[in-house]
Amino acid sequence: MSTQVTLTLPDEVYRRAERLAQLSSRDVADVLVDTIELSLSPLGLQSEAIKPVSALSDEEVMALAQLQMEPEQDQSLSRLLDRQQAGTLTETQRSELLALMQVYEEGLLQKAQAMSEAVRRGLMEPLEA
Amino acid sequence: MPQFAEICSWNFRNYHLIPTAKGGTDDEDNLWLACRLCNSYKGTQTHGRDPVTGRRIRLFNPRHQKWSRHFTWSEDSAQIIGKTICGRATVIALQLNNIIAVMVRREWVAVGWHPPKIE
């Protein structure tokens, strides 16, 4: 299944895609599909609707801003990353690591969004960069 | 690691600059605090390839090298740009501009937390 969308690309992005298309003797559109697919691969396919952070209540925003991984998942992730560094990951563990990294990455993004929303609403003090 | 990981306030952990798979030890000199993203992308890599010169080079070592000599921020501060052979190879090897990292940095830029002041 596929969905057709119309995108407006900055000229420089289009030129890069065009160059890659020429180098690989492919259509620009195909190169763009591959590029988008690859860059989105860290994200899972969960289909539950996610409310935009701006639509959350103050309490929900603060809860999300303080989000941490579940302790069990956190420990598993640490253990798997250690194994990855030691070069001893099995195929099953590699899949487990990828799944946990998806959880981590989605949480990281949601937390960052919630923290900036909390600052915008005056719920949190801005931090020094 | 002095990049977005340093201020991500998510889950930090030590990673081995030289991975244990390649003989790295738990000595302080071989450990650096980084977030899970940098950690997972680094894996067992110790070297990377500079996309400009094609040269293979040891990855940036935050314990012995200066961040600002090897990297800078893009105009919108959301991406890390490698300035040297080592910097460019590290950006690619650790996927420092992966989509999650860039989107997270954009959120921080919006509220003035980013880029961090880095020596």
gemmi code that builds the backbone of each chain (N, CA, C; Angstrom):
import gemmi

chains = {
    "A": [
        ("MET", (0.832, -1.196, 0.000), (0.000, 0.000, 0.000), (0.871, 1.251, 0.000)),
        ("SER", (0.411, 2.272, -0.679), (1.185, 3.517, -0.656), (0.237, 4.719, -0.704)),
        ("THR", (0.737, 5.828, -0.271), (-0.042, 7.069, -0.253), (0.727, 8.114, -1.027)),
        ("GLN", (0.025, 8.833, -1.891), (0.714, 9.847, -2.685), (0.660, 11.202, -1.967)),
        ("VAL", (1.807, 11.845, -1.859), (1.833, 13.175, -1.242), (2.609, 14.134, -2.154)),
        ("THR", (2.327, 15.402, -2.029), (3.068, 16.410, -2.792), (3.933, 17.197, -1.817)),
        ("LEU", (5.228, 17.239, -2.083), (6.166, 17.919, -1.183), (6.789, 19.118, -1.884)),
        ("THR", (7.069, 20.151, -1.128), (7.844, 21.272, -1.661), (9.215, 21.203, -1.010)),
        ("LEU", (10.232, 20.959, -1.818), (11.581, 20.793, -1.279), (12.414, 22.053, -1.490)),
        ("PRO", (13.269, 22.385, -0.525), (14.231, 23.463, -0.784), (15.087, 23.074, -1.996)),
        ("ASP", (15.480, 24.089, -2.791), (16.240, 23.810, -4.027), (17.465, 22.946, -3.757)),
        ("GLU", (18.172, 23.261, -2.646), (19.411, 22.541, -2.376), (19.133, 21.049, -2.111)),
        ("VAL", (18.057, 20.778, -1.399), (17.702, 19.381, -1.109), (17.378, 18.664, -2.416)),
        ("TYR", (16.627, 19.352, -3.279), (16.274, 18.726, -4.559), (17.526, 18.451, -5.386)),
        ("ARG", (18.444, 19.420, -5.391), (19.671, 19.222, -6.188), (20.470, 18.021, -5.682)),
        ("ARG", (20.503, 17.851, -4.351), (21.236, 16.701, -3.790), (20.555, 15.395, -4.198)),
        ("ALA", (19.230, 15.397, -4.135), (18.492, 14.185, -4.506), (18.704, 13.882, -5.989)),
        ("GLU", (18.730, 14.965, -6.775), (18.906, 14.801, -8.223), (20.289, 14.220, -8.522)),
        ("ARG", (21.277, 14.708, -7.777), (22.653, 14.207, -7.989), (22.734, 12.720, -7.636)),
        ("LEU", (22.119, 12.373, -6.501), (22.139, 10.967, -6.087), (21.399, 10.100, -7.111)),
        ("ALA", (20.309, 10.656, -7.659), (19.546, 9.922, -8.676), (20.410, 9.688, -9.921)),
        ("GLN", (21.152, 10.733, -10.321), (22.014, 10.588, -11.504), (23.112, 9.560, -11.246)),
        ("LEU", (23.704, 9.638, -10.054), (24.785, 8.706, -9.711), (24.316, 7.267, -9.711)),
        ("SER", (23.044, 7.069, -9.313), (22.555, 5.693, -9.197), (21.623, 5.309, -10.346)),
        ("SER", (21.540, 6.185, -11.368), (20.669, 5.953, -12.531), (19.245, 5.592, -12.100)),
        ("ARG", (18.696, 6.380, -11.214), (17.335, 6.128, -10.751), (16.520, 7.412, -10.842)),
        ("ASP", (15.188, 7.288, -10.652), (14.337, 8.483, -10.634), (14.557, 9.246, -9.340)),
        ("VAL", (14.409, 10.552, -9.427), (14.532, 11.377, -8.215), (13.484, 10.925, -7.192)),
        ("ALA", (12.277, 10.626, -7.669), (11.196, 10.236, -6.742), (11.577, 8.969, -5.971)),
        ("ASP", (12.179, 7.996, -6.666), (12.576, 6.747, -5.990), (13.656, 7.016, -4.932)),
        ("VAL", (14.590, 7.889, -5.286), (15.654, 8.234, -4.338), (15.041, 8.888, -3.096)),
        ("LEU", (14.053, 9.762, -3.314), (13.418, 10.434, -2.173), (12.641, 9.445, -1.306)),
        ("VAL", (11.969, 8.483, -1.933), (11.226, 7.472, -1.153), (12.202, 6.690, -0.274)),
        ("ASP", (13.320, 6.254, -0.855), (14.323, 5.502, -0.078), (14.879, 6.343, 1.065)),
        ("THR", (15.173, 7.591, 0.754), (15.769, 8.475, 1.766), (14.818, 8.660, 2.945)),
        ("ILE", (13.544, 8.895, 2.628), (12.558, 9.107, 3.699), (12.397, 7.816, 4.507)),
        ("GLU", (12.300, 6.698, 3.809), (12.115, 5.416, 4.492), (13.278, 5.138, 5.442)),
        ("LEU", (14.499, 5.369, 4.957), (15.674, 5.088, 5.786), (15.761, 6.027, 6.982)),
        ("SER", (15.422, 7.294, 6.768), (15.572, 8.233, 7.890), (14.481, 8.026, 8.929)),
        ("LEU", (13.358, 7.419, 8.528), (12.282, 7.179, 9.494), (12.382, 5.812, 10.150)),
        ("SER", (13.369, 5.020, 9.749), (13.436, 3.653, 10.265), (13.567, 3.537, 11.782)),
        ("PRO", (14.114, 4.567, 12.499), (14.157, 4.403, 13.958), (12.764, 4.357, 14.578)),
        ("LEU", (11.764, 4.853, 13.876), (10.445, 4.943, 14.493), (9.619, 3.687, 14.267)),
        ("GLY", (8.844, 3.321, 15.275), (8.018, 2.126, 15.183), (6.744, 2.376, 14.392)),
        ("LEU", (5.904, 1.371, 14.351), (4.683, 1.471, 13.553), (3.426, 1.478, 14.415)),
        ("GLN", (3.581, 1.729, 15.721), (2.403, 1.734, 16.585), (1.378, 2.695, 16.004)),
        ("SER", (0.122, 2.224, 15.977), (-0.883, 3.024, 15.273), (-1.747, 3.864, 16.207)),
        ("GLU", (-1.489, 3.770, 17.540), (-2.351, 4.554, 18.420), (-2.116, 6.054, 18.179)),
        ("ALA", (-3.234, 6.794, 18.240), (-3.139, 8.228, 17.971), (-2.359, 8.900, 19.099)),
        ("ILE", (-1.476, 9.823, 18.736), (-0.717, 10.570, 19.739), (-1.225, 12.010, 19.703)),
        ("LYS", (-1.703, 12.479, 20.853), (-2.203, 13.858, 20.914), (-1.028, 14.814, 20.785)),
        ("PRO", (-1.184, 15.913, 20.024), (-0.086, 16.887, 19.996), (0.155, 17.450, 21.393)),
        ("VAL", (1.409, 17.738, 21.688), (1.756, 18.211, 23.031), (0.957, 19.477, 23.377)),
        ("SER", (0.697, 20.298, 22.346), (-0.019, 21.554, 22.605), (-1.456, 21.311, 23.080)),
        ("ALA", (-1.990, 20.090, 22.809), (-3.372, 19.792, 23.206), (-3.447, 19.138, 24.589)),
        ("LEU", (-2.293, 18.889, 25.210), (-2.286, 18.220, 26.521), (-2.537, 19.233, 27.644)),
        ("SER", (-3.062, 18.715, 28.756), (-3.253, 19.579, 29.922), (-1.880, 19.875, 30.542)),
        ("ASP", (-1.822, 20.876, 31.424), (-0.554, 21.208, 32.075), (0.020, 19.988, 32.804)),
        ("GLU", (-0.856, 19.237, 33.467), (-0.402, 18.054, 34.224), (0.194, 17.012, 33.276)),
        ("GLU", (-0.485, 16.828, 32.139), (0.011, 15.836, 31.170), (1.361, 16.269, 30.587)),
        ("VAL", (1.487, 17.564, 30.326), (2.752, 18.077, 29.775), (3.879, 17.850, 30.777)),
        ("MET", (3.618, 18.151, 32.059), (4.664, 17.979, 33.078), (5.020, 16.498, 33.266)),
        ("ALA", (4.005, 15.639, 33.187), (4.270, 14.200, 33.328), (5.172, 13.726, 32.189)),
        ("LEU", (4.879, 14.211, 30.984), (5.666, 13.808, 29.817), (7.088, 14.396, 29.898)),
        ("ALA", (7.189, 15.608, 30.435), (8.502, 16.261, 30.554), (9.402, 15.508, 31.539)),
        ("GLN", (8.772, 14.776, 32.467), (9.572, 14.031, 33.449), (9.682, 12.548, 33.089)),
        ("LEU", (9.290, 12.243, 31.863), (9.283, 10.852, 31.402), (10.657, 10.185, 31.532)),
        ("GLN", (10.648, 8.973, 32.025), (11.861, 8.145, 32.047), (11.477, 6.775, 31.517)),
        ("MET", (12.453, 6.055, 31.036), (12.152, 4.685, 30.602), (11.756, 3.854, 31.812)),
        ("GLU", (10.944, 2.838, 31.592), (10.626, 1.897, 32.670), (11.946, 1.301, 33.162)),
        ("PRO", (12.113, 1.149, 34.492), (13.400, 0.644, 35.011), (13.839, -0.678, 34.372)),
        ("GLU", (12.877, -1.568, 34.139), (13.250, -2.868, 33.542), (13.790, -2.697, 32.133)),
        ("GLN", (13.105, -1.834, 31.354), (13.553, -1.584, 29.980), (14.913, -0.898, 30.005)),
        ("ASP", (15.076, 0.023, 30.949), (16.323, 0.761, 31.075), (17.497, -0.183, 31.350)),
        ("GLN", (17.250, -1.129, 32.266), (18.316, -2.084, 32.600), (18.632, -2.996, 31.410)),
        ("SER", (17.558, -3.435, 30.725), (17.784, -4.299, 29.554), (18.585, -3.556, 28.500)),
        ("LEU", (18.237, -2.273, 28.298), (18.939, -1.491, 27.284), (20.428, -1.359, 27.647)),
        ("SER", (20.699, -1.083, 28.923), (22.099, -0.977, 29.359), (22.858, -2.276, 29.095)),
        ("ARG", (22.203, -3.376, 29.466), (22.843, -4.687, 29.324), (23.128, -4.973, 27.841)),
        ("LEU", (22.153, -4.655, 26.989), (22.324, -4.935, 25.561), (23.378, -4.019, 24.933)),
        ("LEU", (23.425, -2.765, 25.380), (24.449, -1.863, 24.838), (25.849, -2.321, 25.262)),
        ("ASP", (25.946, -2.831, 26.489), (27.241, -3.374, 26.942), (27.658, -4.546, 26.065)),
        ("ARG", (26.674, -5.403, 25.784), (26.976, -6.568, 24.932), (27.360, -6.117, 23.530)),
        ("GLN", (26.678, -5.076, 23.043), (27.008, -4.572, 21.712), (28.457, -4.081, 21.686)),
        ("GLN", (28.839, -3.363, 22.755), (30.224, -2.864, 22.831), (31.227, -3.990, 22.964)),
        ("ALA", (30.797, -5.059, 23.611), (31.705, -6.194, 23.793), (31.711, -7.097, 22.562)),
        ("GLY", (30.815, -6.786, 21.601), (30.748, -7.587, 20.372), (30.162, -8.960, 20.596)),
        ("THR", (29.280, -9.085, 21.609), (28.743, -10.420, 21.911), (27.220, -10.490, 21.754)),
        ("LEU", (26.652, -9.615, 20.960), (25.194, -9.638, 20.770), (24.778, -10.798, 19.872)),
        ("THR", (23.744, -11.518, 20.279), (23.194, -12.536, 19.386), (22.168, -11.851, 18.480)),
        ("GLU", (21.678, -12.558, 17.472), (20.688, -11.963, 16.560), (19.424, -11.568, 17.313)),
        ("THR", (18.991, -12.444, 18.246), (17.779, -12.148, 19.023), (18.000, -10.892, 19.859)),
        ("GLN", (19.167, -10.812, 20.464), (19.459, -9.631, 21.296), (19.556, -8.367, 20.444)),
        ("ARG", (20.033, -8.531, 19.222), (20.123, -7.370, 18.323), (18.728, -6.825, 18.041)),
        ("SER", (17.768, -7.729, 17.802), (16.384, -7.293, 17.549), (15.800, -6.633, 18.785)),
        ("GLU", (16.134, -7.235, 19.952), (15.640, -6.674, 21.213), (16.208, -5.262, 21.414)),
        ("LEU", (17.488, -5.101, 21.077), (18.132, -3.786, 21.218), (17.457, -2.770, 20.291)),
        ("LEU", (17.176, -3.170, 19.064), (16.526, -2.248, 18.121), (15.164, -1.811, 18.644)),
        ("ALA", (14.409, -2.770, 19.194), (13.068, -2.456, 19.711), (13.165, -1.485, 20.894)),
        ("LEU", (14.121, -1.731, 21.787), (14.268, -0.847, 22.944), (14.768, 0.536, 22.527)),
        ("MET", (15.621, 0.574, 21.502), (16.090, 1.878, 21.019), (14.924, 2.682, 20.434)),
        ("GLN", (13.963, 1.981, 19.820), (12.772, 2.691, 19.310), (12.013, 3.340, 20.454)),
        ("VAL", (11.842, 2.571, 21.544), (11.146, 3.099, 22.720), (11.912, 4.311, 23.245)),
        ("TYR", (13.236, 4.155, 23.326), (14.089, 5.232, 23.844), (13.977, 6.488, 22.976)),
        ("GLU", (14.075, 6.302, 21.659), (14.087, 7.446, 20.746), (12.747, 8.185, 20.759)),
        ("GLU", (11.654, 7.423, 20.763), (10.345, 8.071, 20.785), (10.155, 8.827, 22.103)),
        ("GLY", (10.625, 8.230, 23.198), (10.515, 8.882, 24.501), (11.348, 10.152, 24.563)),
        ("LEU", (12.555, 10.076, 23.991), (13.452, 11.230, 23.979), (12.793, 12.410, 23.267)),
        ("LEU", (12.174, 12.119, 22.129), (11.530, 13.171, 21.342), (10.311, 13.737, 22.069)),
        ("GLN", (9.488, 12.843, 22.624), (8.288, 13.306, 23.335), (8.674, 14.142, 24.551)),
        ("LYS", (9.720, 13.707, 25.234), (10.171, 14.426, 26.421), (10.671, 15.825, 26.042)),
        ("ALA", (11.442, 15.910, 24.951), (11.960, 17.209, 24.515), (10.812, 18.139, 24.137)),
        ("GLN", (9.814, 17.587, 23.447), (8.666, 18.409, 23.057), (7.916, 18.901, 24.290)),
        ("ALA", (7.736, 17.984, 25.250), (6.992, 18.348, 26.457), (7.763, 19.387, 27.276)),
        ("MET", (9.096, 19.247, 27.318), (9.890, 20.212, 28.093), (9.794, 21.595, 27.457)),
        ("SER", (9.865, 21.672, 26.138), (9.788, 23.008, 25.528), (8.369, 23.576, 25.651)),
        ("GLU", (7.349, 22.710, 25.598), (5.974, 23.179, 25.788), (5.797, 23.693, 27.232)),
        ("ALA", (6.412, 22.986, 28.173), (6.308, 23.391, 29.578), (6.945, 24.766, 29.794)),
        ("VAL", (8.074, 25.018, 29.104), (8.712, 26.335, 29.221), (7.822, 27.404, 28.580)),
        ("ARG", (7.264, 27.082, 27.413), (6.389, 28.051, 26.732), (5.205, 28.430, 27.618)),
        ("ARG", (4.665, 27.445, 28.356), (3.501, 27.719, 29.212), (3.883, 28.298, 30.568)),
        ("GLY", (5.175, 28.437, 30.813), (5.613, 28.972, 32.104), (5.543, 27.949, 33.225)),
        ("LEU", (5.458, 26.658, 32.881), (5.391, 25.615, 33.910), (6.786, 25.245, 34.398)),
        ("MET", (7.783, 25.517, 33.557), (9.171, 25.197, 33.905), (10.028, 26.416, 33.611)),
        ("GLU", (11.057, 26.590, 34.403), (12.017, 27.660, 34.150), (12.878, 27.269, 32.953)),
        ("PRO", (13.172, 28.218, 32.067), (14.121, 27.882, 30.995), (15.470, 27.524, 31.610)),
        ("LEU", (16.146, 26.566, 31.023), (17.475, 26.195, 31.515), (18.510, 27.011, 30.775)),
        ("GLU", (19.664, 27.119, 31.386), (20.776, 27.745, 30.674), (21.301, 26.762, 29.652)),
        ("ALA", (21.587, 27.253, 28.459), (22.158, 26.357, 27.429), (23.567, 26.009, 27.805)),
    ],
    "B": [
        ("MET", (29.623, 13.136, 26.081), (30.046, 13.642, 24.777), (29.465, 15.030, 24.546)),
        ("PRO", (30.261, 15.978, 24.194), (29.781, 17.347, 24.091), (28.953, 17.572, 22.829)),
        ("GLN", (27.813, 17.043, 22.799), (26.873, 17.296, 21.718), (25.515, 17.250, 22.367)),
        ("PHE", (24.462, 16.968, 21.644), (23.153, 17.075, 22.256), (23.011, 16.116, 23.422)),
        ("ALA", (23.795, 15.030, 23.432), (23.697, 14.055, 24.511), (24.003, 14.692, 25.857)),
        ("GLU", (24.896, 15.680, 25.821), (25.342, 16.267, 27.065), (24.216, 16.966, 27.826)),
        ("ILE", (23.188, 17.400, 27.108), (22.119, 18.119, 27.793), (20.775, 17.453, 27.590)),
        ("CYS", (20.760, 16.210, 27.176), (19.463, 15.640, 26.816), (18.666, 15.231, 28.046)),
        ("SER", (19.277, 15.193, 29.201), (18.604, 14.865, 30.461), (17.706, 13.644, 30.330)),
        ("TRP", (18.051, 12.771, 29.503), (17.327, 11.514, 29.354), (18.187, 10.491, 30.073)),
        ("ASN", (18.540, 9.420, 29.485), (19.339, 8.438, 30.219), (20.793, 8.434, 29.763)),
        ("PHE", (21.652, 8.855, 30.645), (23.069, 8.831, 30.318), (23.701, 7.532, 30.812)),
        ("ARG", (24.746, 7.164, 30.206), (25.519, 6.046, 30.727), (26.936, 6.171, 30.181)),
        ("ASN", (27.828, 5.491, 30.834), (29.193, 5.512, 30.336), (29.321, 4.625, 29.108)),
        ("TYR", (30.053, 5.112, 28.150), (30.407, 4.188, 27.077), (31.910, 4.147, 26.969)),
        ("HIS", (32.384, 3.073, 26.385), (33.830, 2.894, 26.249), (34.296, 3.556, 24.966)),
        ("LEU", (35.280, 4.439, 25.076), (35.809, 5.083, 23.876), (36.433, 4.019, 22.976)),
        ("ILE", (37.236, 3.154, 23.590), (37.682, 1.943, 22.872), (36.800, 0.820, 23.404)),
        ("PRO", (35.956, 0.228, 22.564), (35.015, -0.776, 23.064), (35.705, -1.984, 23.685)),
        ("THR", (35.007, -2.600, 24.609), (35.601, -3.758, 25.280), (35.905, -4.868, 24.275)),
        ("ALA", (35.119, -4.906, 23.196), (35.367, -5.926, 22.161), (36.744, -5.747, 21.524)),
        ("LYS", (37.290, -4.523, 21.626), (38.601, -4.270, 21.016), (39.660, -3.997, 22.082)),
        ("GLY", (39.422, -4.538, 23.264), (40.434, -4.443, 24.313), (40.318, -3.233, 25.213)),
        ("GLY", (39.250, -2.431, 25.045), (39.071, -1.254, 25.895), (38.833, -1.667, 27.340)),
        ("THR", (39.312, -0.836, 28.267), (39.189, -1.176, 29.691), (38.122, -0.298, 30.350)),
        ("ASP", (37.863, -0.548, 31.641), (36.925, 0.282, 32.396), (37.640, 1.459, 33.065)),
        ("ASP", (38.899, 1.718, 32.686), (39.625, 2.851, 33.273), (38.907, 4.149, 32.911)),
        ("GLU", (39.010, 5.124, 33.809), (38.311, 6.388, 33.610), (38.661, 7.021, 32.261)),
        ("ASP", (39.919, 6.871, 31.858), (40.366, 7.490, 30.619), (39.652, 6.916, 29.394)),
        ("ASN", (39.073, 5.737, 29.569), (38.398, 5.096, 28.431), (36.872, 5.241, 28.509)),
        ("LEU", (36.392, 5.974, 29.511), (34.938, 6.090, 29.673), (34.476, 7.516, 29.395)),
        ("TRP", (33.301, 7.644, 28.834), (32.734, 8.963, 28.576), (31.235, 8.874, 28.715)),
        ("LEU", (30.652, 9.910, 29.319), (29.209, 9.896, 29.523), (28.504, 10.287, 28.221)),
        ("ALA", (27.599, 9.450, 27.786), (26.880, 9.772, 26.549), (25.468, 9.240, 26.659)),
        ("CYS", (24.588, 9.742, 25.817), (23.230, 9.228, 25.857), (23.169, 7.938, 25.037)),
        ("ARG", (22.036, 7.309, 25.122), (21.909, 5.999, 24.492), (22.018, 6.059, 22.968)),
        ("LEU", (21.594, 7.192, 22.397), (21.663, 7.296, 20.935), (23.117, 7.198, 20.468)),
        ("CYS", (23.981, 8.036, 21.076), (25.398, 8.037, 20.671), (26.013, 6.673, 20.947)),
        ("ASN", (25.613, 6.134, 22.095), (26.112, 4.835, 22.501), (25.792, 3.746, 21.482)),
        ("SER", (24.520, 3.723, 21.081), (24.116, 2.626, 20.195), (24.724, 2.795, 18.816)),
        ("TYR", (24.825, 4.045, 18.348), (25.407, 4.242, 17.019), (26.909, 3.979, 17.026)),
        ("LYS", (27.552, 4.237, 18.165), (28.996, 4.020, 18.190), (29.317, 2.530, 18.123)),
        ("GLY", (28.562, 1.736, 18.902), (28.806, 0.293, 18.870), (30.260, -0.027, 19.143)),
        ("THR", (30.862, -0.822, 18.280), (32.264, -1.207, 18.486), (33.226, -0.388, 17.615)),
        ("GLN", (32.714, 0.679, 17.018), (33.577, 1.456, 16.116), (34.646, 2.234, 16.891)),
        ("THR", (35.822, 2.289, 16.329), (36.876, 3.149, 16.876), (37.356, 4.114, 15.790)),
        ("HIS", (37.086, 3.768, 14.537), (37.520, 4.586, 13.408), (36.336, 4.841, 12.475)),
        ("GLY", (36.456, 5.907, 11.700), (35.432, 6.204, 10.708), (36.087, 6.697, 9.436)),
        ("ARG", (35.260, 6.918, 8.408), (35.830, 7.393, 7.149), (35.321, 8.799, 6.851)),
        ("ASP", (36.253, 9.693, 6.541), (35.889, 11.064, 6.202), (35.236, 11.063, 4.820)),
        ("PRO", (33.996, 11.575, 4.701), (33.318, 11.544, 3.406), (33.972, 12.441, 2.359)),
        ("VAL", (34.778, 13.410, 2.784), (35.389, 14.332, 1.815), (36.671, 13.756, 1.234)),
        ("THR", (37.569, 13.298, 2.113), (38.870, 12.809, 1.622), (38.893, 11.289, 1.456)),
        ("GLY", (37.906, 10.614, 2.047), (37.897, 9.152, 1.977), (38.869, 8.519, 2.969)),
        ("ARG", (39.535, 9.369, 3.758), (40.541, 8.830, 4.707), (39.872, 8.173, 5.907)),
        ("ARG", (40.452, 7.083, 6.349), (39.978, 6.404, 7.552), (40.735, 6.982, 8.740)),
        ("ILE", (40.011, 7.328, 9.777), (40.654, 8.017, 10.899), (39.995, 7.626, 12.214)),
        ("ARG", (40.767, 7.736, 13.294), (40.251, 7.441, 14.631), (39.131, 8.433, 14.967)),
        ("LEU", (38.050, 7.949, 15.600), (36.931, 8.820, 15.942), (37.329, 9.835, 17.003)),
        ("PHE", (36.594, 10.932, 17.045), (36.830, 11.999, 18.008), (36.854, 11.441, 19.426)),
        ("ASN", (37.862, 11.837, 20.187), (37.982, 11.400, 21.578), (37.783, 12.612, 22.485)),
        ("PRO", (36.601, 12.682, 23.143), (36.307, 13.872, 23.948), (37.246, 14.055, 25.126)),
        ("ARG", (37.985, 13.022, 25.493), (38.926, 13.166, 26.616), (40.225, 13.846, 26.186)),
        ("HIS", (40.564, 13.735, 24.927), (41.859, 14.265, 24.491), (41.770, 15.286, 23.361)),
        ("GLN", (40.569, 15.499, 22.823), (40.460, 16.451, 21.721), (39.429, 17.527, 22.067)),
        ("LYS", (39.562, 18.675, 21.401), (38.683, 19.804, 21.713), (37.517, 19.813, 20.713)),
        ("TRP", (36.303, 19.819, 21.251), (35.102, 19.747, 20.402), (35.103, 20.844, 19.338)),
        ("SER", (35.359, 22.091, 19.788), (35.215, 23.219, 18.862), (36.257, 23.227, 17.741)),
        ("ARG", (37.319, 22.477, 17.912), (38.289, 22.401, 16.818), (37.779, 21.471, 15.710)),
        ("HIS", (36.984, 20.494, 16.108), (36.558, 19.475, 15.141), (35.111, 19.605, 14.663)),
        ("PHE", (34.305, 20.348, 15.437), (32.883, 20.449, 15.078), (32.382, 21.878, 15.233)),
        ("THR", (31.274, 22.130, 14.557), (30.551, 23.369, 14.800), (29.066, 23.057, 14.601)),
        ("TRP", (28.214, 24.014, 14.935), (26.777, 23.802, 14.729), (26.345, 24.389, 13.399)),
        ("SER", (25.322, 23.827, 12.792), (24.735, 24.386, 11.579), (24.080, 25.718, 11.943)),
        ("GLU", (23.698, 26.474, 10.929), (23.120, 27.805, 11.167), (21.926, 27.748, 12.124)),
        ("ASP", (21.081, 26.714, 11.977), (19.902, 26.613, 12.854), (20.231, 25.856, 14.145)),
        ("SER", (21.494, 25.498, 14.330), (21.994, 24.801, 15.528), (21.445, 23.383, 15.708)),
        ("ALA", (20.738, 22.873, 14.734), (20.133, 21.547, 14.893), (21.060, 20.424, 14.420)),
        ("GLN", (22.082, 20.789, 13.633), (22.964, 19.745, 13.110), (24.416, 20.031, 13.500)),
        ("ILE", (25.176, 18.960, 13.665), (26.598, 19.088, 13.964), (27.366, 18.958, 12.647)),
        ("ILE", (28.227, 19.932, 12.397), (29.016, 19.923, 11.163), (30.452, 19.574, 11.522)),
        ("GLY", (31.014, 18.591, 10.856), (32.416, 18.247, 11.074), (33.309, 19.253, 10.360)),
        ("LYS", (34.313, 19.793, 11.072), (35.209, 20.787, 10.464), (36.503, 20.148, 9.996)),
        ("THR", (36.839, 19.015, 10.569), (38.115, 18.365, 10.251), (37.823, 16.951, 9.733)),
        ("ILE", (38.882, 16.282, 9.330), (38.730, 14.894, 8.871), (38.097, 14.062, 9.988)),
        ("CYS", (38.633, 14.246, 11.201), (38.153, 13.494, 12.355), (36.694, 13.864, 12.664)),
        ("GLY", (36.384, 15.160, 12.617), (35.026, 15.616, 12.911), (34.021, 15.055, 11.925)),
        ("ARG", (34.355, 15.142, 10.637), (33.415, 14.660, 9.607), (33.206, 13.150, 9.720)),
        ("ALA", (34.303, 12.432, 9.973), (34.181, 10.966, 10.092), (33.324, 10.607, 11.303)),
        ("THR", (33.463, 11.368, 12.397), (32.706, 11.075, 13.618), (31.220, 11.373, 13.424)),
        ("VAL", (30.911, 12.470, 12.725), (29.501, 12.817, 12.461), (28.810, 11.665, 11.733)),
        ("ILE", (29.516, 11.096, 10.759), (28.926, 9.995, 9.979), (28.854, 8.722, 10.833)),
        ("ALA", (29.967, 8.385, 11.497), (30.033, 7.107, 12.226), (29.017, 7.042, 13.361)),
        ("LEU", (28.841, 8.137, 14.082), (27.924, 8.131, 15.219), (26.527, 8.639, 14.828)),
        ("GLN", (26.352, 8.898, 13.533), (25.062, 9.400, 13.017), (24.562, 10.552, 13.895)),
        ("LEU", (25.440, 11.509, 14.113), (25.122, 12.606, 15.036), (23.956, 13.462, 14.552)),
        ("ASN", (23.668, 13.386, 13.247), (22.528, 14.146, 12.740), (21.392, 13.220, 12.339)),
        ("ASN", (21.178, 12.161, 13.118), (20.031, 11.299, 12.817), (18.754, 12.074, 13.110)),
        ("ILE", (17.664, 11.630, 12.512), (16.438, 12.447, 12.524), (15.924, 12.721, 13.940)),
        ("ILE", (16.096, 11.762, 14.841), (15.617, 11.967, 16.211), (16.453, 13.064, 16.881)),
        ("ALA", (17.775, 12.963, 16.732), (18.661, 13.952, 17.352), (18.349, 15.357, 16.832)),
        ("VAL", (18.149, 15.469, 15.523), (17.901, 16.791, 14.936), (16.563, 17.357, 15.420)),
        ("MET", (15.539, 16.501, 15.476), (14.226, 16.984, 15.927), (14.255, 17.378, 17.398)),
        ("VAL", (14.980, 16.608, 18.204), (15.094, 16.937, 19.627), (15.832, 18.277, 19.787)),
        ("ARG", (16.937, 18.446, 19.029), (17.679, 19.712, 19.135), (16.803, 20.897, 18.732)),
        ("ARG", (15.951, 20.702, 17.707), (15.075, 21.811, 17.276), (14.149, 22.238, 18.410)),
        ("GLU", (13.661, 21.261, 19.177), (12.797, 21.598, 20.321), (13.575, 22.434, 21.324)),
        ("TRP", (14.830, 22.049, 21.552), (15.640, 22.781, 22.539), (15.990, 24.173, 22.049)),
        ("VAL", (16.278, 24.283, 20.748), (16.601, 25.600, 20.188), (15.415, 26.534, 20.413)),
        ("ALA", (14.200, 25.993, 20.239), (12.994, 26.809, 20.352), (12.862, 27.448, 21.730)),
        ("VAL", (13.391, 26.814, 22.762), (13.278, 27.393, 24.101), (14.635, 27.859, 24.648)),
        ("GLY", (15.596, 27.987, 23.760), (16.867, 28.603, 24.148), (17.843, 27.724, 24.916)),
        ("TRP", (17.672, 26.412, 24.856), (18.604, 25.538, 25.592), (19.755, 25.066, 24.731)),
        ("HIS", (19.704, 25.425, 23.487), (20.643, 24.828, 22.564), (21.081, 25.886, 21.563)),
        ("PRO", (22.304, 25.890, 21.055), (23.356, 24.922, 21.356), (24.011, 25.177, 22.706)),
        ("PRO", (24.610, 24.127, 23.293), (25.307, 24.297, 24.559), (26.592, 25.093, 24.369)),
        ("LYS", (27.040, 25.701, 25.444), (28.334, 26.400, 25.367), (29.422, 25.344, 25.523)),
        ("ILE", (30.188, 25.175, 24.482), (31.188, 24.094, 24.471), (32.563, 24.650, 24.179)),
        ("GLU", (33.500, 24.176, 24.963), (34.895, 24.570, 24.701), (35.462, 23.735, 23.587)),
    ],
}
model = gemmi.Model(1)
for chain_id, residues in chains.items():
    chain = gemmi.Chain(chain_id)
    for i, (resn, *xyz) in enumerate(residues, 1):
        res = gemmi.Residue()
        res.name, res.seqid = resn, gemmi.SeqId(i, " ")
        for name, pos in zip(("N", "CA", "C"), xyz):
            atom = gemmi.Atom()
            atom.name, atom.element = name, gemmi.Element(name[0])
            atom.pos, atom.b_iso = gemmi.Position(*pos), 0.0
            res.add_atom(atom)
        chain.add_residue(res)
    model.add_chain(chain)
structure = gemmi.Structure()
structure.add_model(model)
structure.setup_entities()
